[in-house]
């Protein structure tokens, strides 16, 4: 029986849109830049607050560069809730909406992310980042065909950006179209051969085609670029377990967890490897750690545990 332990969901790149020349007041740029800095530090709620300020300030200009009566026109916080009534001419507002959408995506607020991207695209229909972020939010909602439309549009606008190729590859992989997925990952790497996450995603697409050697090469390429890339060790661990090299798999998961102690699927997969070795008590501790970090893994862990137990019964394996 071939066991397929759970793997981490496909990773999407998440680069912030950056402004060029714009007419917004300096305060809007200051909030935009601080929001970008907070985002890069992982403070997504703080980033949202600053991007909201940037939107409000840059949306107050009419076509003569004068301030409209903002409170009469939109009410307090109008940029966040009543976009349709606001006259927005400054391109910084579109970028701020796109970036706020990305921060909301990172917090799991996919509806909010889509709404912000809709606003960004309404201001600037050629803002590829708006389509890209809306695409990954729709991907997260499992609306794969609509996500493909957005990512196709992002690529058509900016074919030199590797990010939407990577994200479109993730969508194709979820649709089990692995050849198209790998082709898109190849395109992303042709544009930037140092994107560790793309090697990771291509590795798992190859694994799902049972190309374990190709998958392993991709994970090793990622680790050659960044030896502290926890997902690379995790990928190697999954392939080791596919090959029934359970000790090696556990060691790889150990390294992944050392680098990223909040990597829930690494605990879950280490638990499955330990369970296959008959180390039930250790496995149970890992499942508890995984669920404490990500309760959404509960059903998947239960299904995988049941498969392992049935597999052990066929082999006459018992507990240690």
DRENDO-1510 file (C-alpha; in Angstrom, 1 decimal, always signed):
<recs>
REC; n; res; u; v; w
REC; 1; UNK; +0.0; +0.0; +0.0 .
REC; 2; UNK; +1.4; +3.4; -1.0 .
REC; 3; UNK; +0.8; +6.0; +1.8 .
REC; 4; UNK; +0.5; +9.6; +0.9 .
REC; 5; UNK; +1.0; +11.7; +4.1 .
REC; 6; UNK; -0.5; +15.1; +4.1 .
REC; 7; UNK; +1.6; +17.9; +2.7 .
REC; 8; UNK; +1.6; +21.6; +3.3 .
REC; 9; UNK; -0.8; +23.6; +1.1 .
REC; 10; UNK; +0.9; +25.1; -2.0 .
REC; 11; UNK; +2.7; +28.3; -1.1 .
REC; 12; UNK; +1.9; +31.6; -2.9 .
REC; 13; UNK; +4.4; +34.3; -3.2 .
REC; 14; UNK; +3.3; +37.6; -1.7 .
REC; 15; UNK; +5.3; +40.6; -2.8 .
REC; 16; UNK; +3.9; +44.1; -2.1 .
REC; 17; UNK; +3.1; +46.5; -4.9 .
REC; 18; UNK; +5.4; +49.5; -4.8 .
REC; 19; UNK; +4.5; +53.0; -5.9 .
REC; 20; UNK; +6.1; +55.0; -8.7 .
REC; 21; UNK; +5.6; +58.7; -9.1 .
REC; 22; UNK; +2.2; +59.9; -7.7 .
REC; 23; UNK; +0.5; +63.1; -6.8 .
REC; 24; UNK; -0.6; +62.0; -3.3 .
REC; 25; UNK; +0.4; +64.2; -0.3 .
REC; 26; UNK; +3.6; +63.2; +1.6 .
REC; 27; UNK; +1.5; +61.9; +4.5 .
REC; 28; UNK; -0.1; +59.3; +2.2 .
REC; 29; UNK; +3.3; +58.1; +1.1 .
REC; 30; UNK; +4.5; +58.0; +4.7 .
REC; 31; UNK; +1.5; +55.8; +5.7 .
REC; 32; UNK; +2.0; +53.6; +2.6 .
REC; 33; UNK; +5.7; +53.1; +3.4 .
REC; 34; UNK; +5.1; +52.4; +7.0 .
REC; 35; UNK; +2.3; +49.9; +6.1 .
REC; 36; UNK; +4.8; +48.1; +3.8 .
REC; 37; UNK; +7.4; +48.0; +6.5 .
REC; 38; UNK; +4.8; +46.5; +9.0 .
REC; 39; UNK; +3.7; +44.0; +6.4 .
REC; 40; UNK; +7.3; +42.8; +5.9 .
REC; 41; UNK; +7.6; +42.4; +9.7 .
REC; 42; UNK; +4.5; +40.2; +9.8 .
REC; 43; UNK; +2.3; +42.9; +11.5 .
REC; 44; UNK; -0.6; +42.5; +9.0 .
REC; 45; UNK; -3.1; +44.3; +11.2 .
REC; 46; UNK; -0.8; +47.3; +11.6 .
REC; 47; UNK; -0.2; +47.3; +7.9 .
REC; 48; UNK; -3.9; +47.4; +7.2 .
REC; 49; UNK; -4.3; +50.4; +9.5 .
REC; 50; UNK; -1.6; +52.3; +7.7 .
REC; 51; UNK; -2.7; +51.4; +4.2 .
REC; 52; UNK; -6.2; +52.5; +5.2 .
REC; 53; UNK; -4.8; +55.9; +6.2 .
REC; 54; UNK; -2.9; +56.1; +2.9 .
REC; 55; UNK; -6.1; +55.4; +1.0 .
REC; 56; UNK; -8.1; +58.0; +2.9 .
REC; 57; UNK; -5.5; +60.7; +2.3 .
REC; 58; UNK; -4.9; +59.9; -1.3 .
REC; 59; UNK; -8.6; +59.6; -2.1 .
REC; 60; UNK; -9.4; +63.2; -0.9 .
REC; 61; UNK; -8.2; +64.9; -4.1 .
REC; 62; UNK; -10.6; +65.9; -6.8 .
REC; 63; UNK; -9.5; +66.5; -10.4 .
REC; 64; UNK; -8.2; +70.0; -9.5 .
REC; 65; UNK; -6.0; +68.8; -6.7 .
REC; 66; UNK; -8.4; +70.2; -4.0 .
REC; 67; UNK; -9.8; +68.4; -1.0 .
REC; 68; UNK; -13.4; +67.4; -1.3 .
REC; 69; UNK; -15.7; +67.5; +1.8 .
REC; 70; UNK; -14.5; +64.1; +2.9 .
REC; 71; UNK; -16.8; +63.5; +5.8 .
REC; 72; UNK; -19.9; +64.7; +3.9 .
REC; 73; UNK; -19.0; +62.6; +1.0 .
REC; 74; UNK; -18.1; +59.3; +2.6 .
REC; 75; UNK; -18.6; +59.5; +6.3 .
REC; 76; UNK; -15.8; +58.6; +8.8 .
REC; 77; UNK; -13.6; +55.7; +7.4 .
REC; 78; UNK; -15.2; +56.1; +4.0 .
REC; 79; UNK; -12.2; +54.6; +2.2 .
REC; 80; UNK; -12.8; +51.4; +4.0 .
REC; 81; UNK; -16.6; +51.1; +3.5 .
REC; 82; UNK; -18.0; +53.4; +0.9 .
REC; 83; UNK; -15.6; +53.3; -2.0 .
REC; 84; UNK; -18.1; +53.8; -4.8 .
REC; 85; UNK; -18.9; +57.4; -3.8 .
REC; 86; UNK; -15.3; +58.5; -3.6 .
REC; 87; UNK; -13.6; +60.3; -6.5 .
REC; 88; UNK; -10.0; +58.7; -6.6 .
REC; 89; UNK; -7.5; +60.0; -9.1 .
REC; 90; UNK; -4.2; +59.2; -7.3 .
REC; 91; UNK; -2.5; +55.9; -8.4 .
REC; 92; UNK; -1.2; +55.5; -4.8 .
REC; 93; UNK; -4.7; +54.6; -3.7 .
REC; 94; UNK; -4.8; +51.7; -6.1 .
REC; 95; UNK; -1.5; +50.3; -4.8 .
REC; 96; UNK; -2.7; +50.9; -1.2 .
REC; 97; UNK; -5.9; +49.0; -1.8 .
REC; 98; UNK; -3.9; +46.1; -3.5 .
REC; 99; UNK; -1.5; +46.0; -0.5 .
REC; 100; UNK; -4.3; +46.1; +2.0 .
REC; 101; UNK; -5.9; +43.3; +0.2 .
REC; 102; UNK; -2.7; +41.3; +0.4 .
REC; 103; UNK; -2.4; +41.9; +4.2 .
REC; 104; UNK; -6.1; +40.8; +4.5 .
REC; 105; UNK; -5.2; +37.7; +2.5 .
REC; 106; UNK; -2.4; +36.9; +4.9 .
REC; 107; UNK; -4.8; +37.1; +7.8 .
REC; 108; UNK; -7.2; +34.7; +6.1 .
REC; 109; UNK; -9.8; +37.4; +5.3 .
REC; 110; UNK; -10.3; +36.3; +1.7 .
REC; 111; UNK; -13.5; +38.2; +1.1 .
REC; 112; UNK; -11.9; +41.4; +2.4 .
REC; 113; UNK; -8.9; +40.8; +0.1 .
REC; 114; UNK; -11.1; +40.3; -2.9 .
REC; 115; UNK; -13.1; +43.5; -2.1 .
REC; 116; UNK; -9.9; +45.5; -1.8 .
REC; 117; UNK; -8.6; +44.2; -5.1 .
REC; 118; UNK; -11.9; +45.0; -6.8 .
REC; 119; UNK; -11.3; +48.6; -5.6 .
REC; 120; UNK; -7.7; +48.7; -6.8 .
REC; 121; UNK; -8.7; +47.4; -10.2 .
REC; 122; UNK; -11.6; +49.9; -10.5 .
REC; 123; UNK; -9.0; +52.7; -10.0 .
REC; 124; UNK; -6.3; +51.1; -12.3 .
REC; 125; UNK; -7.6; +48.3; -14.5 .
REC; 126; UNK; -4.0; +47.5; -15.5 .
REC; 127; UNK; -2.7; +46.9; -12.0 .
REC; 128; UNK; -1.4; +43.4; -12.3 .
REC; 129; UNK; -0.9; +43.1; -8.5 .
REC; 130; UNK; -4.6; +43.6; -8.0 .
REC; 131; UNK; -5.5; +40.6; -10.3 .
REC; 132; UNK; -2.7; +38.5; -8.8 .
REC; 133; UNK; -3.8; +39.0; -5.2 .
REC; 134; UNK; -7.5; +38.5; -6.1 .
REC; 135; UNK; -6.4; +35.3; -7.9 .
REC; 136; UNK; -4.7; +33.8; -4.8 .
REC; 137; UNK; -7.6; +34.8; -2.6 .
REC; 138; UNK; -10.0; +33.0; -4.9 .
REC; 139; UNK; -7.5; +30.1; -5.0 .
REC; 140; UNK; -7.7; +30.0; -1.2 .
REC; 141; UNK; -11.5; +29.9; -1.5 .
REC; 142; UNK; -11.1; +26.9; -3.9 .
REC; 143; UNK; -12.7; +28.9; -6.7 .
REC; 144; UNK; -10.0; +27.6; -9.1 .
REC; 145; UNK; -11.5; +28.5; -12.5 .
REC; 146; UNK; -12.1; +32.1; -11.5 .
REC; 147; UNK; -8.7; +32.3; -9.9 .
REC; 148; UNK; -7.2; +31.3; -13.3 .
REC; 149; UNK; -9.0; +34.1; -15.0 .
REC; 150; UNK; -7.4; +36.6; -12.6 .
REC; 151; UNK; -3.9; +35.1; -12.9 .
REC; 152; UNK; -4.1; +35.0; -16.7 .
REC; 153; UNK; -4.9; +38.7; -16.6 .
REC; 154; UNK; -2.0; +39.5; -14.3 .
REC; 155; UNK; +0.4; +37.6; -16.6 .
REC; 156; UNK; -1.0; +39.3; -19.7 .
REC; 157; UNK; -0.4; +42.7; -18.1 .
REC; 158; UNK; +3.1; +41.9; -16.7 .
REC; 159; UNK; +4.6; +38.8; -18.3 .
REC; 160; UNK; +8.0; +39.5; -16.7 .
REC; 161; UNK; +6.6; +39.0; -13.1 .
REC; 162; UNK; +7.3; +35.5; -11.9 .
REC; 163; UNK; +4.7; +35.6; -9.1 .
REC; 164; UNK; +1.5; +35.0; -11.0 .
REC; 165; UNK; +3.2; +32.2; -12.9 .
REC; 166; UNK; +3.9; +30.5; -9.6 .
REC; 167; UNK; +0.4; +31.1; -8.3 .
REC; 168; UNK; -1.2; +29.9; -11.5 .
REC; 169; UNK; +1.0; +26.8; -11.2 .
REC; 170; UNK; -0.4; +26.2; -7.7 .
REC; 171; UNK; -4.0; +26.4; -9.2 .
REC; 172; UNK; -3.2; +23.9; -11.9 .
REC; 173; UNK; -1.6; +21.6; -9.3 .
REC; 174; UNK; -4.8; +21.7; -7.3 .
REC; 175; UNK; -6.7; +20.8; -10.4 .
REC; 176; UNK; -4.4; +17.8; -10.9 .
REC; 177; UNK; -3.0; +19.3; -14.1 .
REC; 178; UNK; +0.6; +18.8; -13.1 .
REC; 179; UNK; +2.2; +19.3; -16.6 .
REC; 180; UNK; +0.7; +22.8; -16.8 .
REC; 181; UNK; +1.7; +23.4; -13.2 .
REC; 182; UNK; +5.3; +22.5; -13.8 .
REC; 183; UNK; +5.4; +24.5; -17.0 .
REC; 184; UNK; +4.3; +27.6; -15.0 .
REC; 185; UNK; +6.9; +26.9; -12.3 .
REC; 186; UNK; +9.5; +26.6; -15.0 .
REC; 187; UNK; +8.5; +30.0; -16.4 .
REC; 188; UNK; +8.7; +31.6; -12.9 .
REC; 189; UNK; +12.2; +30.2; -12.4 .
REC; 190; UNK; +13.3; +31.3; -15.8 .
REC; 191; UNK; +12.5; +34.9; -14.7 .
REC; 192; UNK; +14.0; +34.5; -11.2 .
REC; 193; UNK; +16.0; +31.3; -10.6 .
REC; 194; UNK; +16.4; +32.1; -6.9 .
REC; 195; UNK; +12.8; +31.7; -5.8 .
REC; 196; UNK; +13.0; +28.9; -3.2 .
REC; 197; UNK; +9.2; +28.7; -2.9 .
REC; 198; UNK; +8.8; +28.0; -6.6 .
REC; 199; UNK; +11.3; +25.1; -6.4 .
REC; 200; UNK; +9.2; +23.9; -3.4 .
REC; 201; UNK; +6.0; +24.1; -5.3 .
REC; 202; UNK; +7.5; +22.4; -8.4 .
REC; 203; UNK; +8.9; +19.7; -6.2 .
REC; 204; UNK; +5.5; +18.8; -4.8 .
REC; 205; UNK; +4.0; +18.9; -8.3 .
REC; 206; UNK; +6.6; +16.4; -9.4 .
REC; 207; UNK; +6.0; +14.3; -6.3 .
REC; 208; UNK; +2.3; +14.1; -7.2 .
REC; 209; UNK; +3.4; +12.7; -10.6 .
REC; 210; UNK; +5.4; +10.1; -8.6 .
REC; 211; UNK; +8.6; +11.7; -9.8 .
REC; 212; UNK; +10.3; +11.4; -6.4 .
REC; 213; UNK; +13.8; +12.0; -7.7 .
REC; 214; UNK; +12.8; +15.1; -9.5 .
REC; 215; UNK; +11.0; +16.3; -6.4 .
REC; 216; UNK; +14.0; +15.7; -4.3 .
REC; 217; UNK; +16.2; +17.7; -6.7 .
REC; 218; UNK; +13.9; +20.6; -6.5 .
REC; 219; UNK; +13.9; +20.6; -2.7 .
REC; 220; UNK; +17.7; +20.4; -2.7 .
REC; 221; UNK; +17.9; +23.3; -5.1 .
REC; 222; UNK; +15.8; +25.4; -2.7 .
REC; 223; UNK; +18.1; +24.5; +0.2 .
REC; 224; UNK; +21.2; +25.3; -1.8 .
REC; 225; UNK; +19.8; +28.8; -2.2 .
REC; 226; UNK; +18.7; +29.1; +1.4 .
REC; 227; UNK; +19.9; +26.5; +3.9 .
REC; 228; UNK; +17.4; +27.8; +6.4 .
REC; 229; UNK; +14.4; +27.3; +4.2 .
REC; 230; UNK; +12.3; +25.1; +6.5 .
REC; 231; UNK; +9.9; +24.0; +3.8 .
REC; 232; UNK; +12.8; +22.5; +1.8 .
REC; 233; UNK; +13.6; +20.0; +4.7 .
REC; 234; UNK; +9.9; +19.3; +5.0 .
REC; 235; UNK; +9.7; +18.4; +1.3 .
REC; 236; UNK; +12.7; +16.1; +1.6 .
REC; 237; UNK; +11.0; +14.5; +4.6 .
REC; 238; UNK; +7.8; +13.8; +2.7 .
REC; 239; UNK; +9.8; +12.2; -0.2 .
REC; 240; UNK; +11.8; +10.1; +2.3 .
REC; 241; UNK; +8.5; +8.8; +3.8 .
REC; 242; UNK; +7.2; +8.1; +0.3 .
REC; 243; UNK; +10.2; +5.9; -0.2 .
REC; 244; UNK; +9.6; +4.2; +3.2 .
REC; 245; UNK; +12.8; +5.8; +4.6 .
REC; 246; UNK; +11.1; +6.7; +7.8 .
REC; 247; UNK; +14.2; +7.5; +10.0 .
REC; 248; UNK; +15.4; +9.9; +7.4 .
REC; 249; UNK; +12.0; +11.4; +7.1 .
REC; 250; UNK; +11.8; +12.0; +10.8 .
REC; 251; UNK; +15.2; +13.7; +10.8 .
REC; 252; UNK; +14.2; +16.0; +8.0 .
REC; 253; UNK; +11.0; +17.0; +9.8 .
REC; 254; UNK; +13.1; +17.6; +12.9 .
REC; 255; UNK; +15.2; +20.1; +11.0 .
REC; 256; UNK; +12.2; +21.8; +9.5 .
REC; 257; UNK; +10.6; +22.2; +13.0 .
REC; 258; UNK; +13.9; +23.5; +14.4 .
REC; 259; UNK; +13.8; +26.3; +11.8 .
REC; 260; UNK; +10.1; +26.9; +12.0 .
REC; 261; UNK; +8.6; +25.8; +15.3 .
REC; 262; UNK; +5.1; +26.8; +14.1 .
REC; 263; UNK; +5.2; +24.7; +11.0 .
REC; 264; UNK; +2.1; +22.6; +11.8 .
REC; 265; UNK; +2.2; +20.1; +8.9 .
REC; 266; UNK; +5.8; +19.2; +9.8 .
REC; 267; UNK; +4.5; +18.0; +13.2 .
REC; 268; UNK; +1.7; +16.2; +11.5 .
REC; 269; UNK; +3.9; +14.4; +9.0 .
REC; 270; UNK; +6.5; +13.5; +11.7 .
REC; 271; UNK; +3.6; +12.1; +13.7 .
REC; 272; UNK; +2.6; +9.9; +10.7 .
REC; 273; UNK; +6.1; +8.7; +10.2 .
REC; 274; UNK; +6.4; +7.8; +13.9 .
REC; 275; UNK; +3.0; +6.1; +13.8 .
REC; 276; UNK; +4.2; +4.0; +10.8 .
REC; 277; UNK; +7.2; +3.0; +13.0 .
REC; 278; UNK; +4.8; +1.9; +15.8 .
REC; 279; UNK; +5.8; +4.8; +18.1 .
REC; 280; UNK; +2.2; +5.7; +19.0 .
REC; 281; UNK; +2.8; +7.8; +22.1 .
REC; 282; UNK; +5.3; +10.1; +20.3 .
REC; 283; UNK; +3.1; +10.3; +17.3 .
REC; 284; UNK; +0.1; +11.4; +19.4 .
REC; 285; UNK; +2.2; +14.2; +20.9 .
REC; 286; UNK; +3.0; +15.5; +17.4 .
REC; 287; UNK; -0.6; +15.4; +16.3 .
REC; 288; UNK; -1.5; +17.4; +19.4 .
REC; 289; UNK; +1.2; +20.0; +18.6 .
REC; 290; UNK; +0.0; +20.2; +15.0 .
REC; 291; UNK; -3.6; +20.7; +16.0 .
REC; 292; UNK; -2.7; +23.4; +18.6 .
REC; 293; UNK; -1.0; +25.3; +15.8 .
REC; 294; UNK; -3.6; +24.6; +13.1 .
REC; 295; UNK; -7.0; +23.1; +14.2 .
REC; 296; UNK; -8.1; +23.0; +10.5 .
REC; 297; UNK; -5.8; +19.9; +10.1 .
REC; 298; UNK; -8.0; +17.8; +12.4 .
REC; 299; UNK; -10.0; +15.9; +9.6 .
REC; 300; UNK; -6.9; +15.4; +7.5 .
REC; 301; UNK; -4.9; +14.0; +10.4 .
REC; 302; UNK; -7.7; +11.7; +11.4 .
REC; 303; UNK; -8.0; +10.3; +7.8 .
REC; 304; UNK; -4.2; +9.8; +7.5 .
REC; 305; UNK; -4.0; +8.1; +10.9 .
REC; 306; UNK; -6.8; +5.7; +9.9 .
REC; 307; UNK; -4.9; +4.8; +6.7 .
REC; 308; UNK; -1.7; +4.2; +8.6 .
REC; 309; UNK; -3.5; +2.0; +11.1 .
REC; 310; UNK; -5.1; -0.1; +8.3 .
REC; 311; UNK; -1.6; -0.3; +6.6 .
REC; 312; UNK; -0.1; -1.5; +9.9 .
REC; 313; UNK; -2.7; -4.2; +10.2 .
REC; 314; UNK; -1.9; -5.6; +6.8 .
REC; 315; UNK; +1.7; -5.8; +7.8 .
REC; 316; UNK; +1.0; -7.3; +11.2 .
REC; 317; UNK; +2.6; -4.3; +12.9 .
REC; 318; UNK; +1.8; -3.5; +16.5 .
REC; 319; UNK; +2.6; -0.8; +19.0 .
REC; 320; UNK; +6.0; -0.6; +20.6 .
</recs>
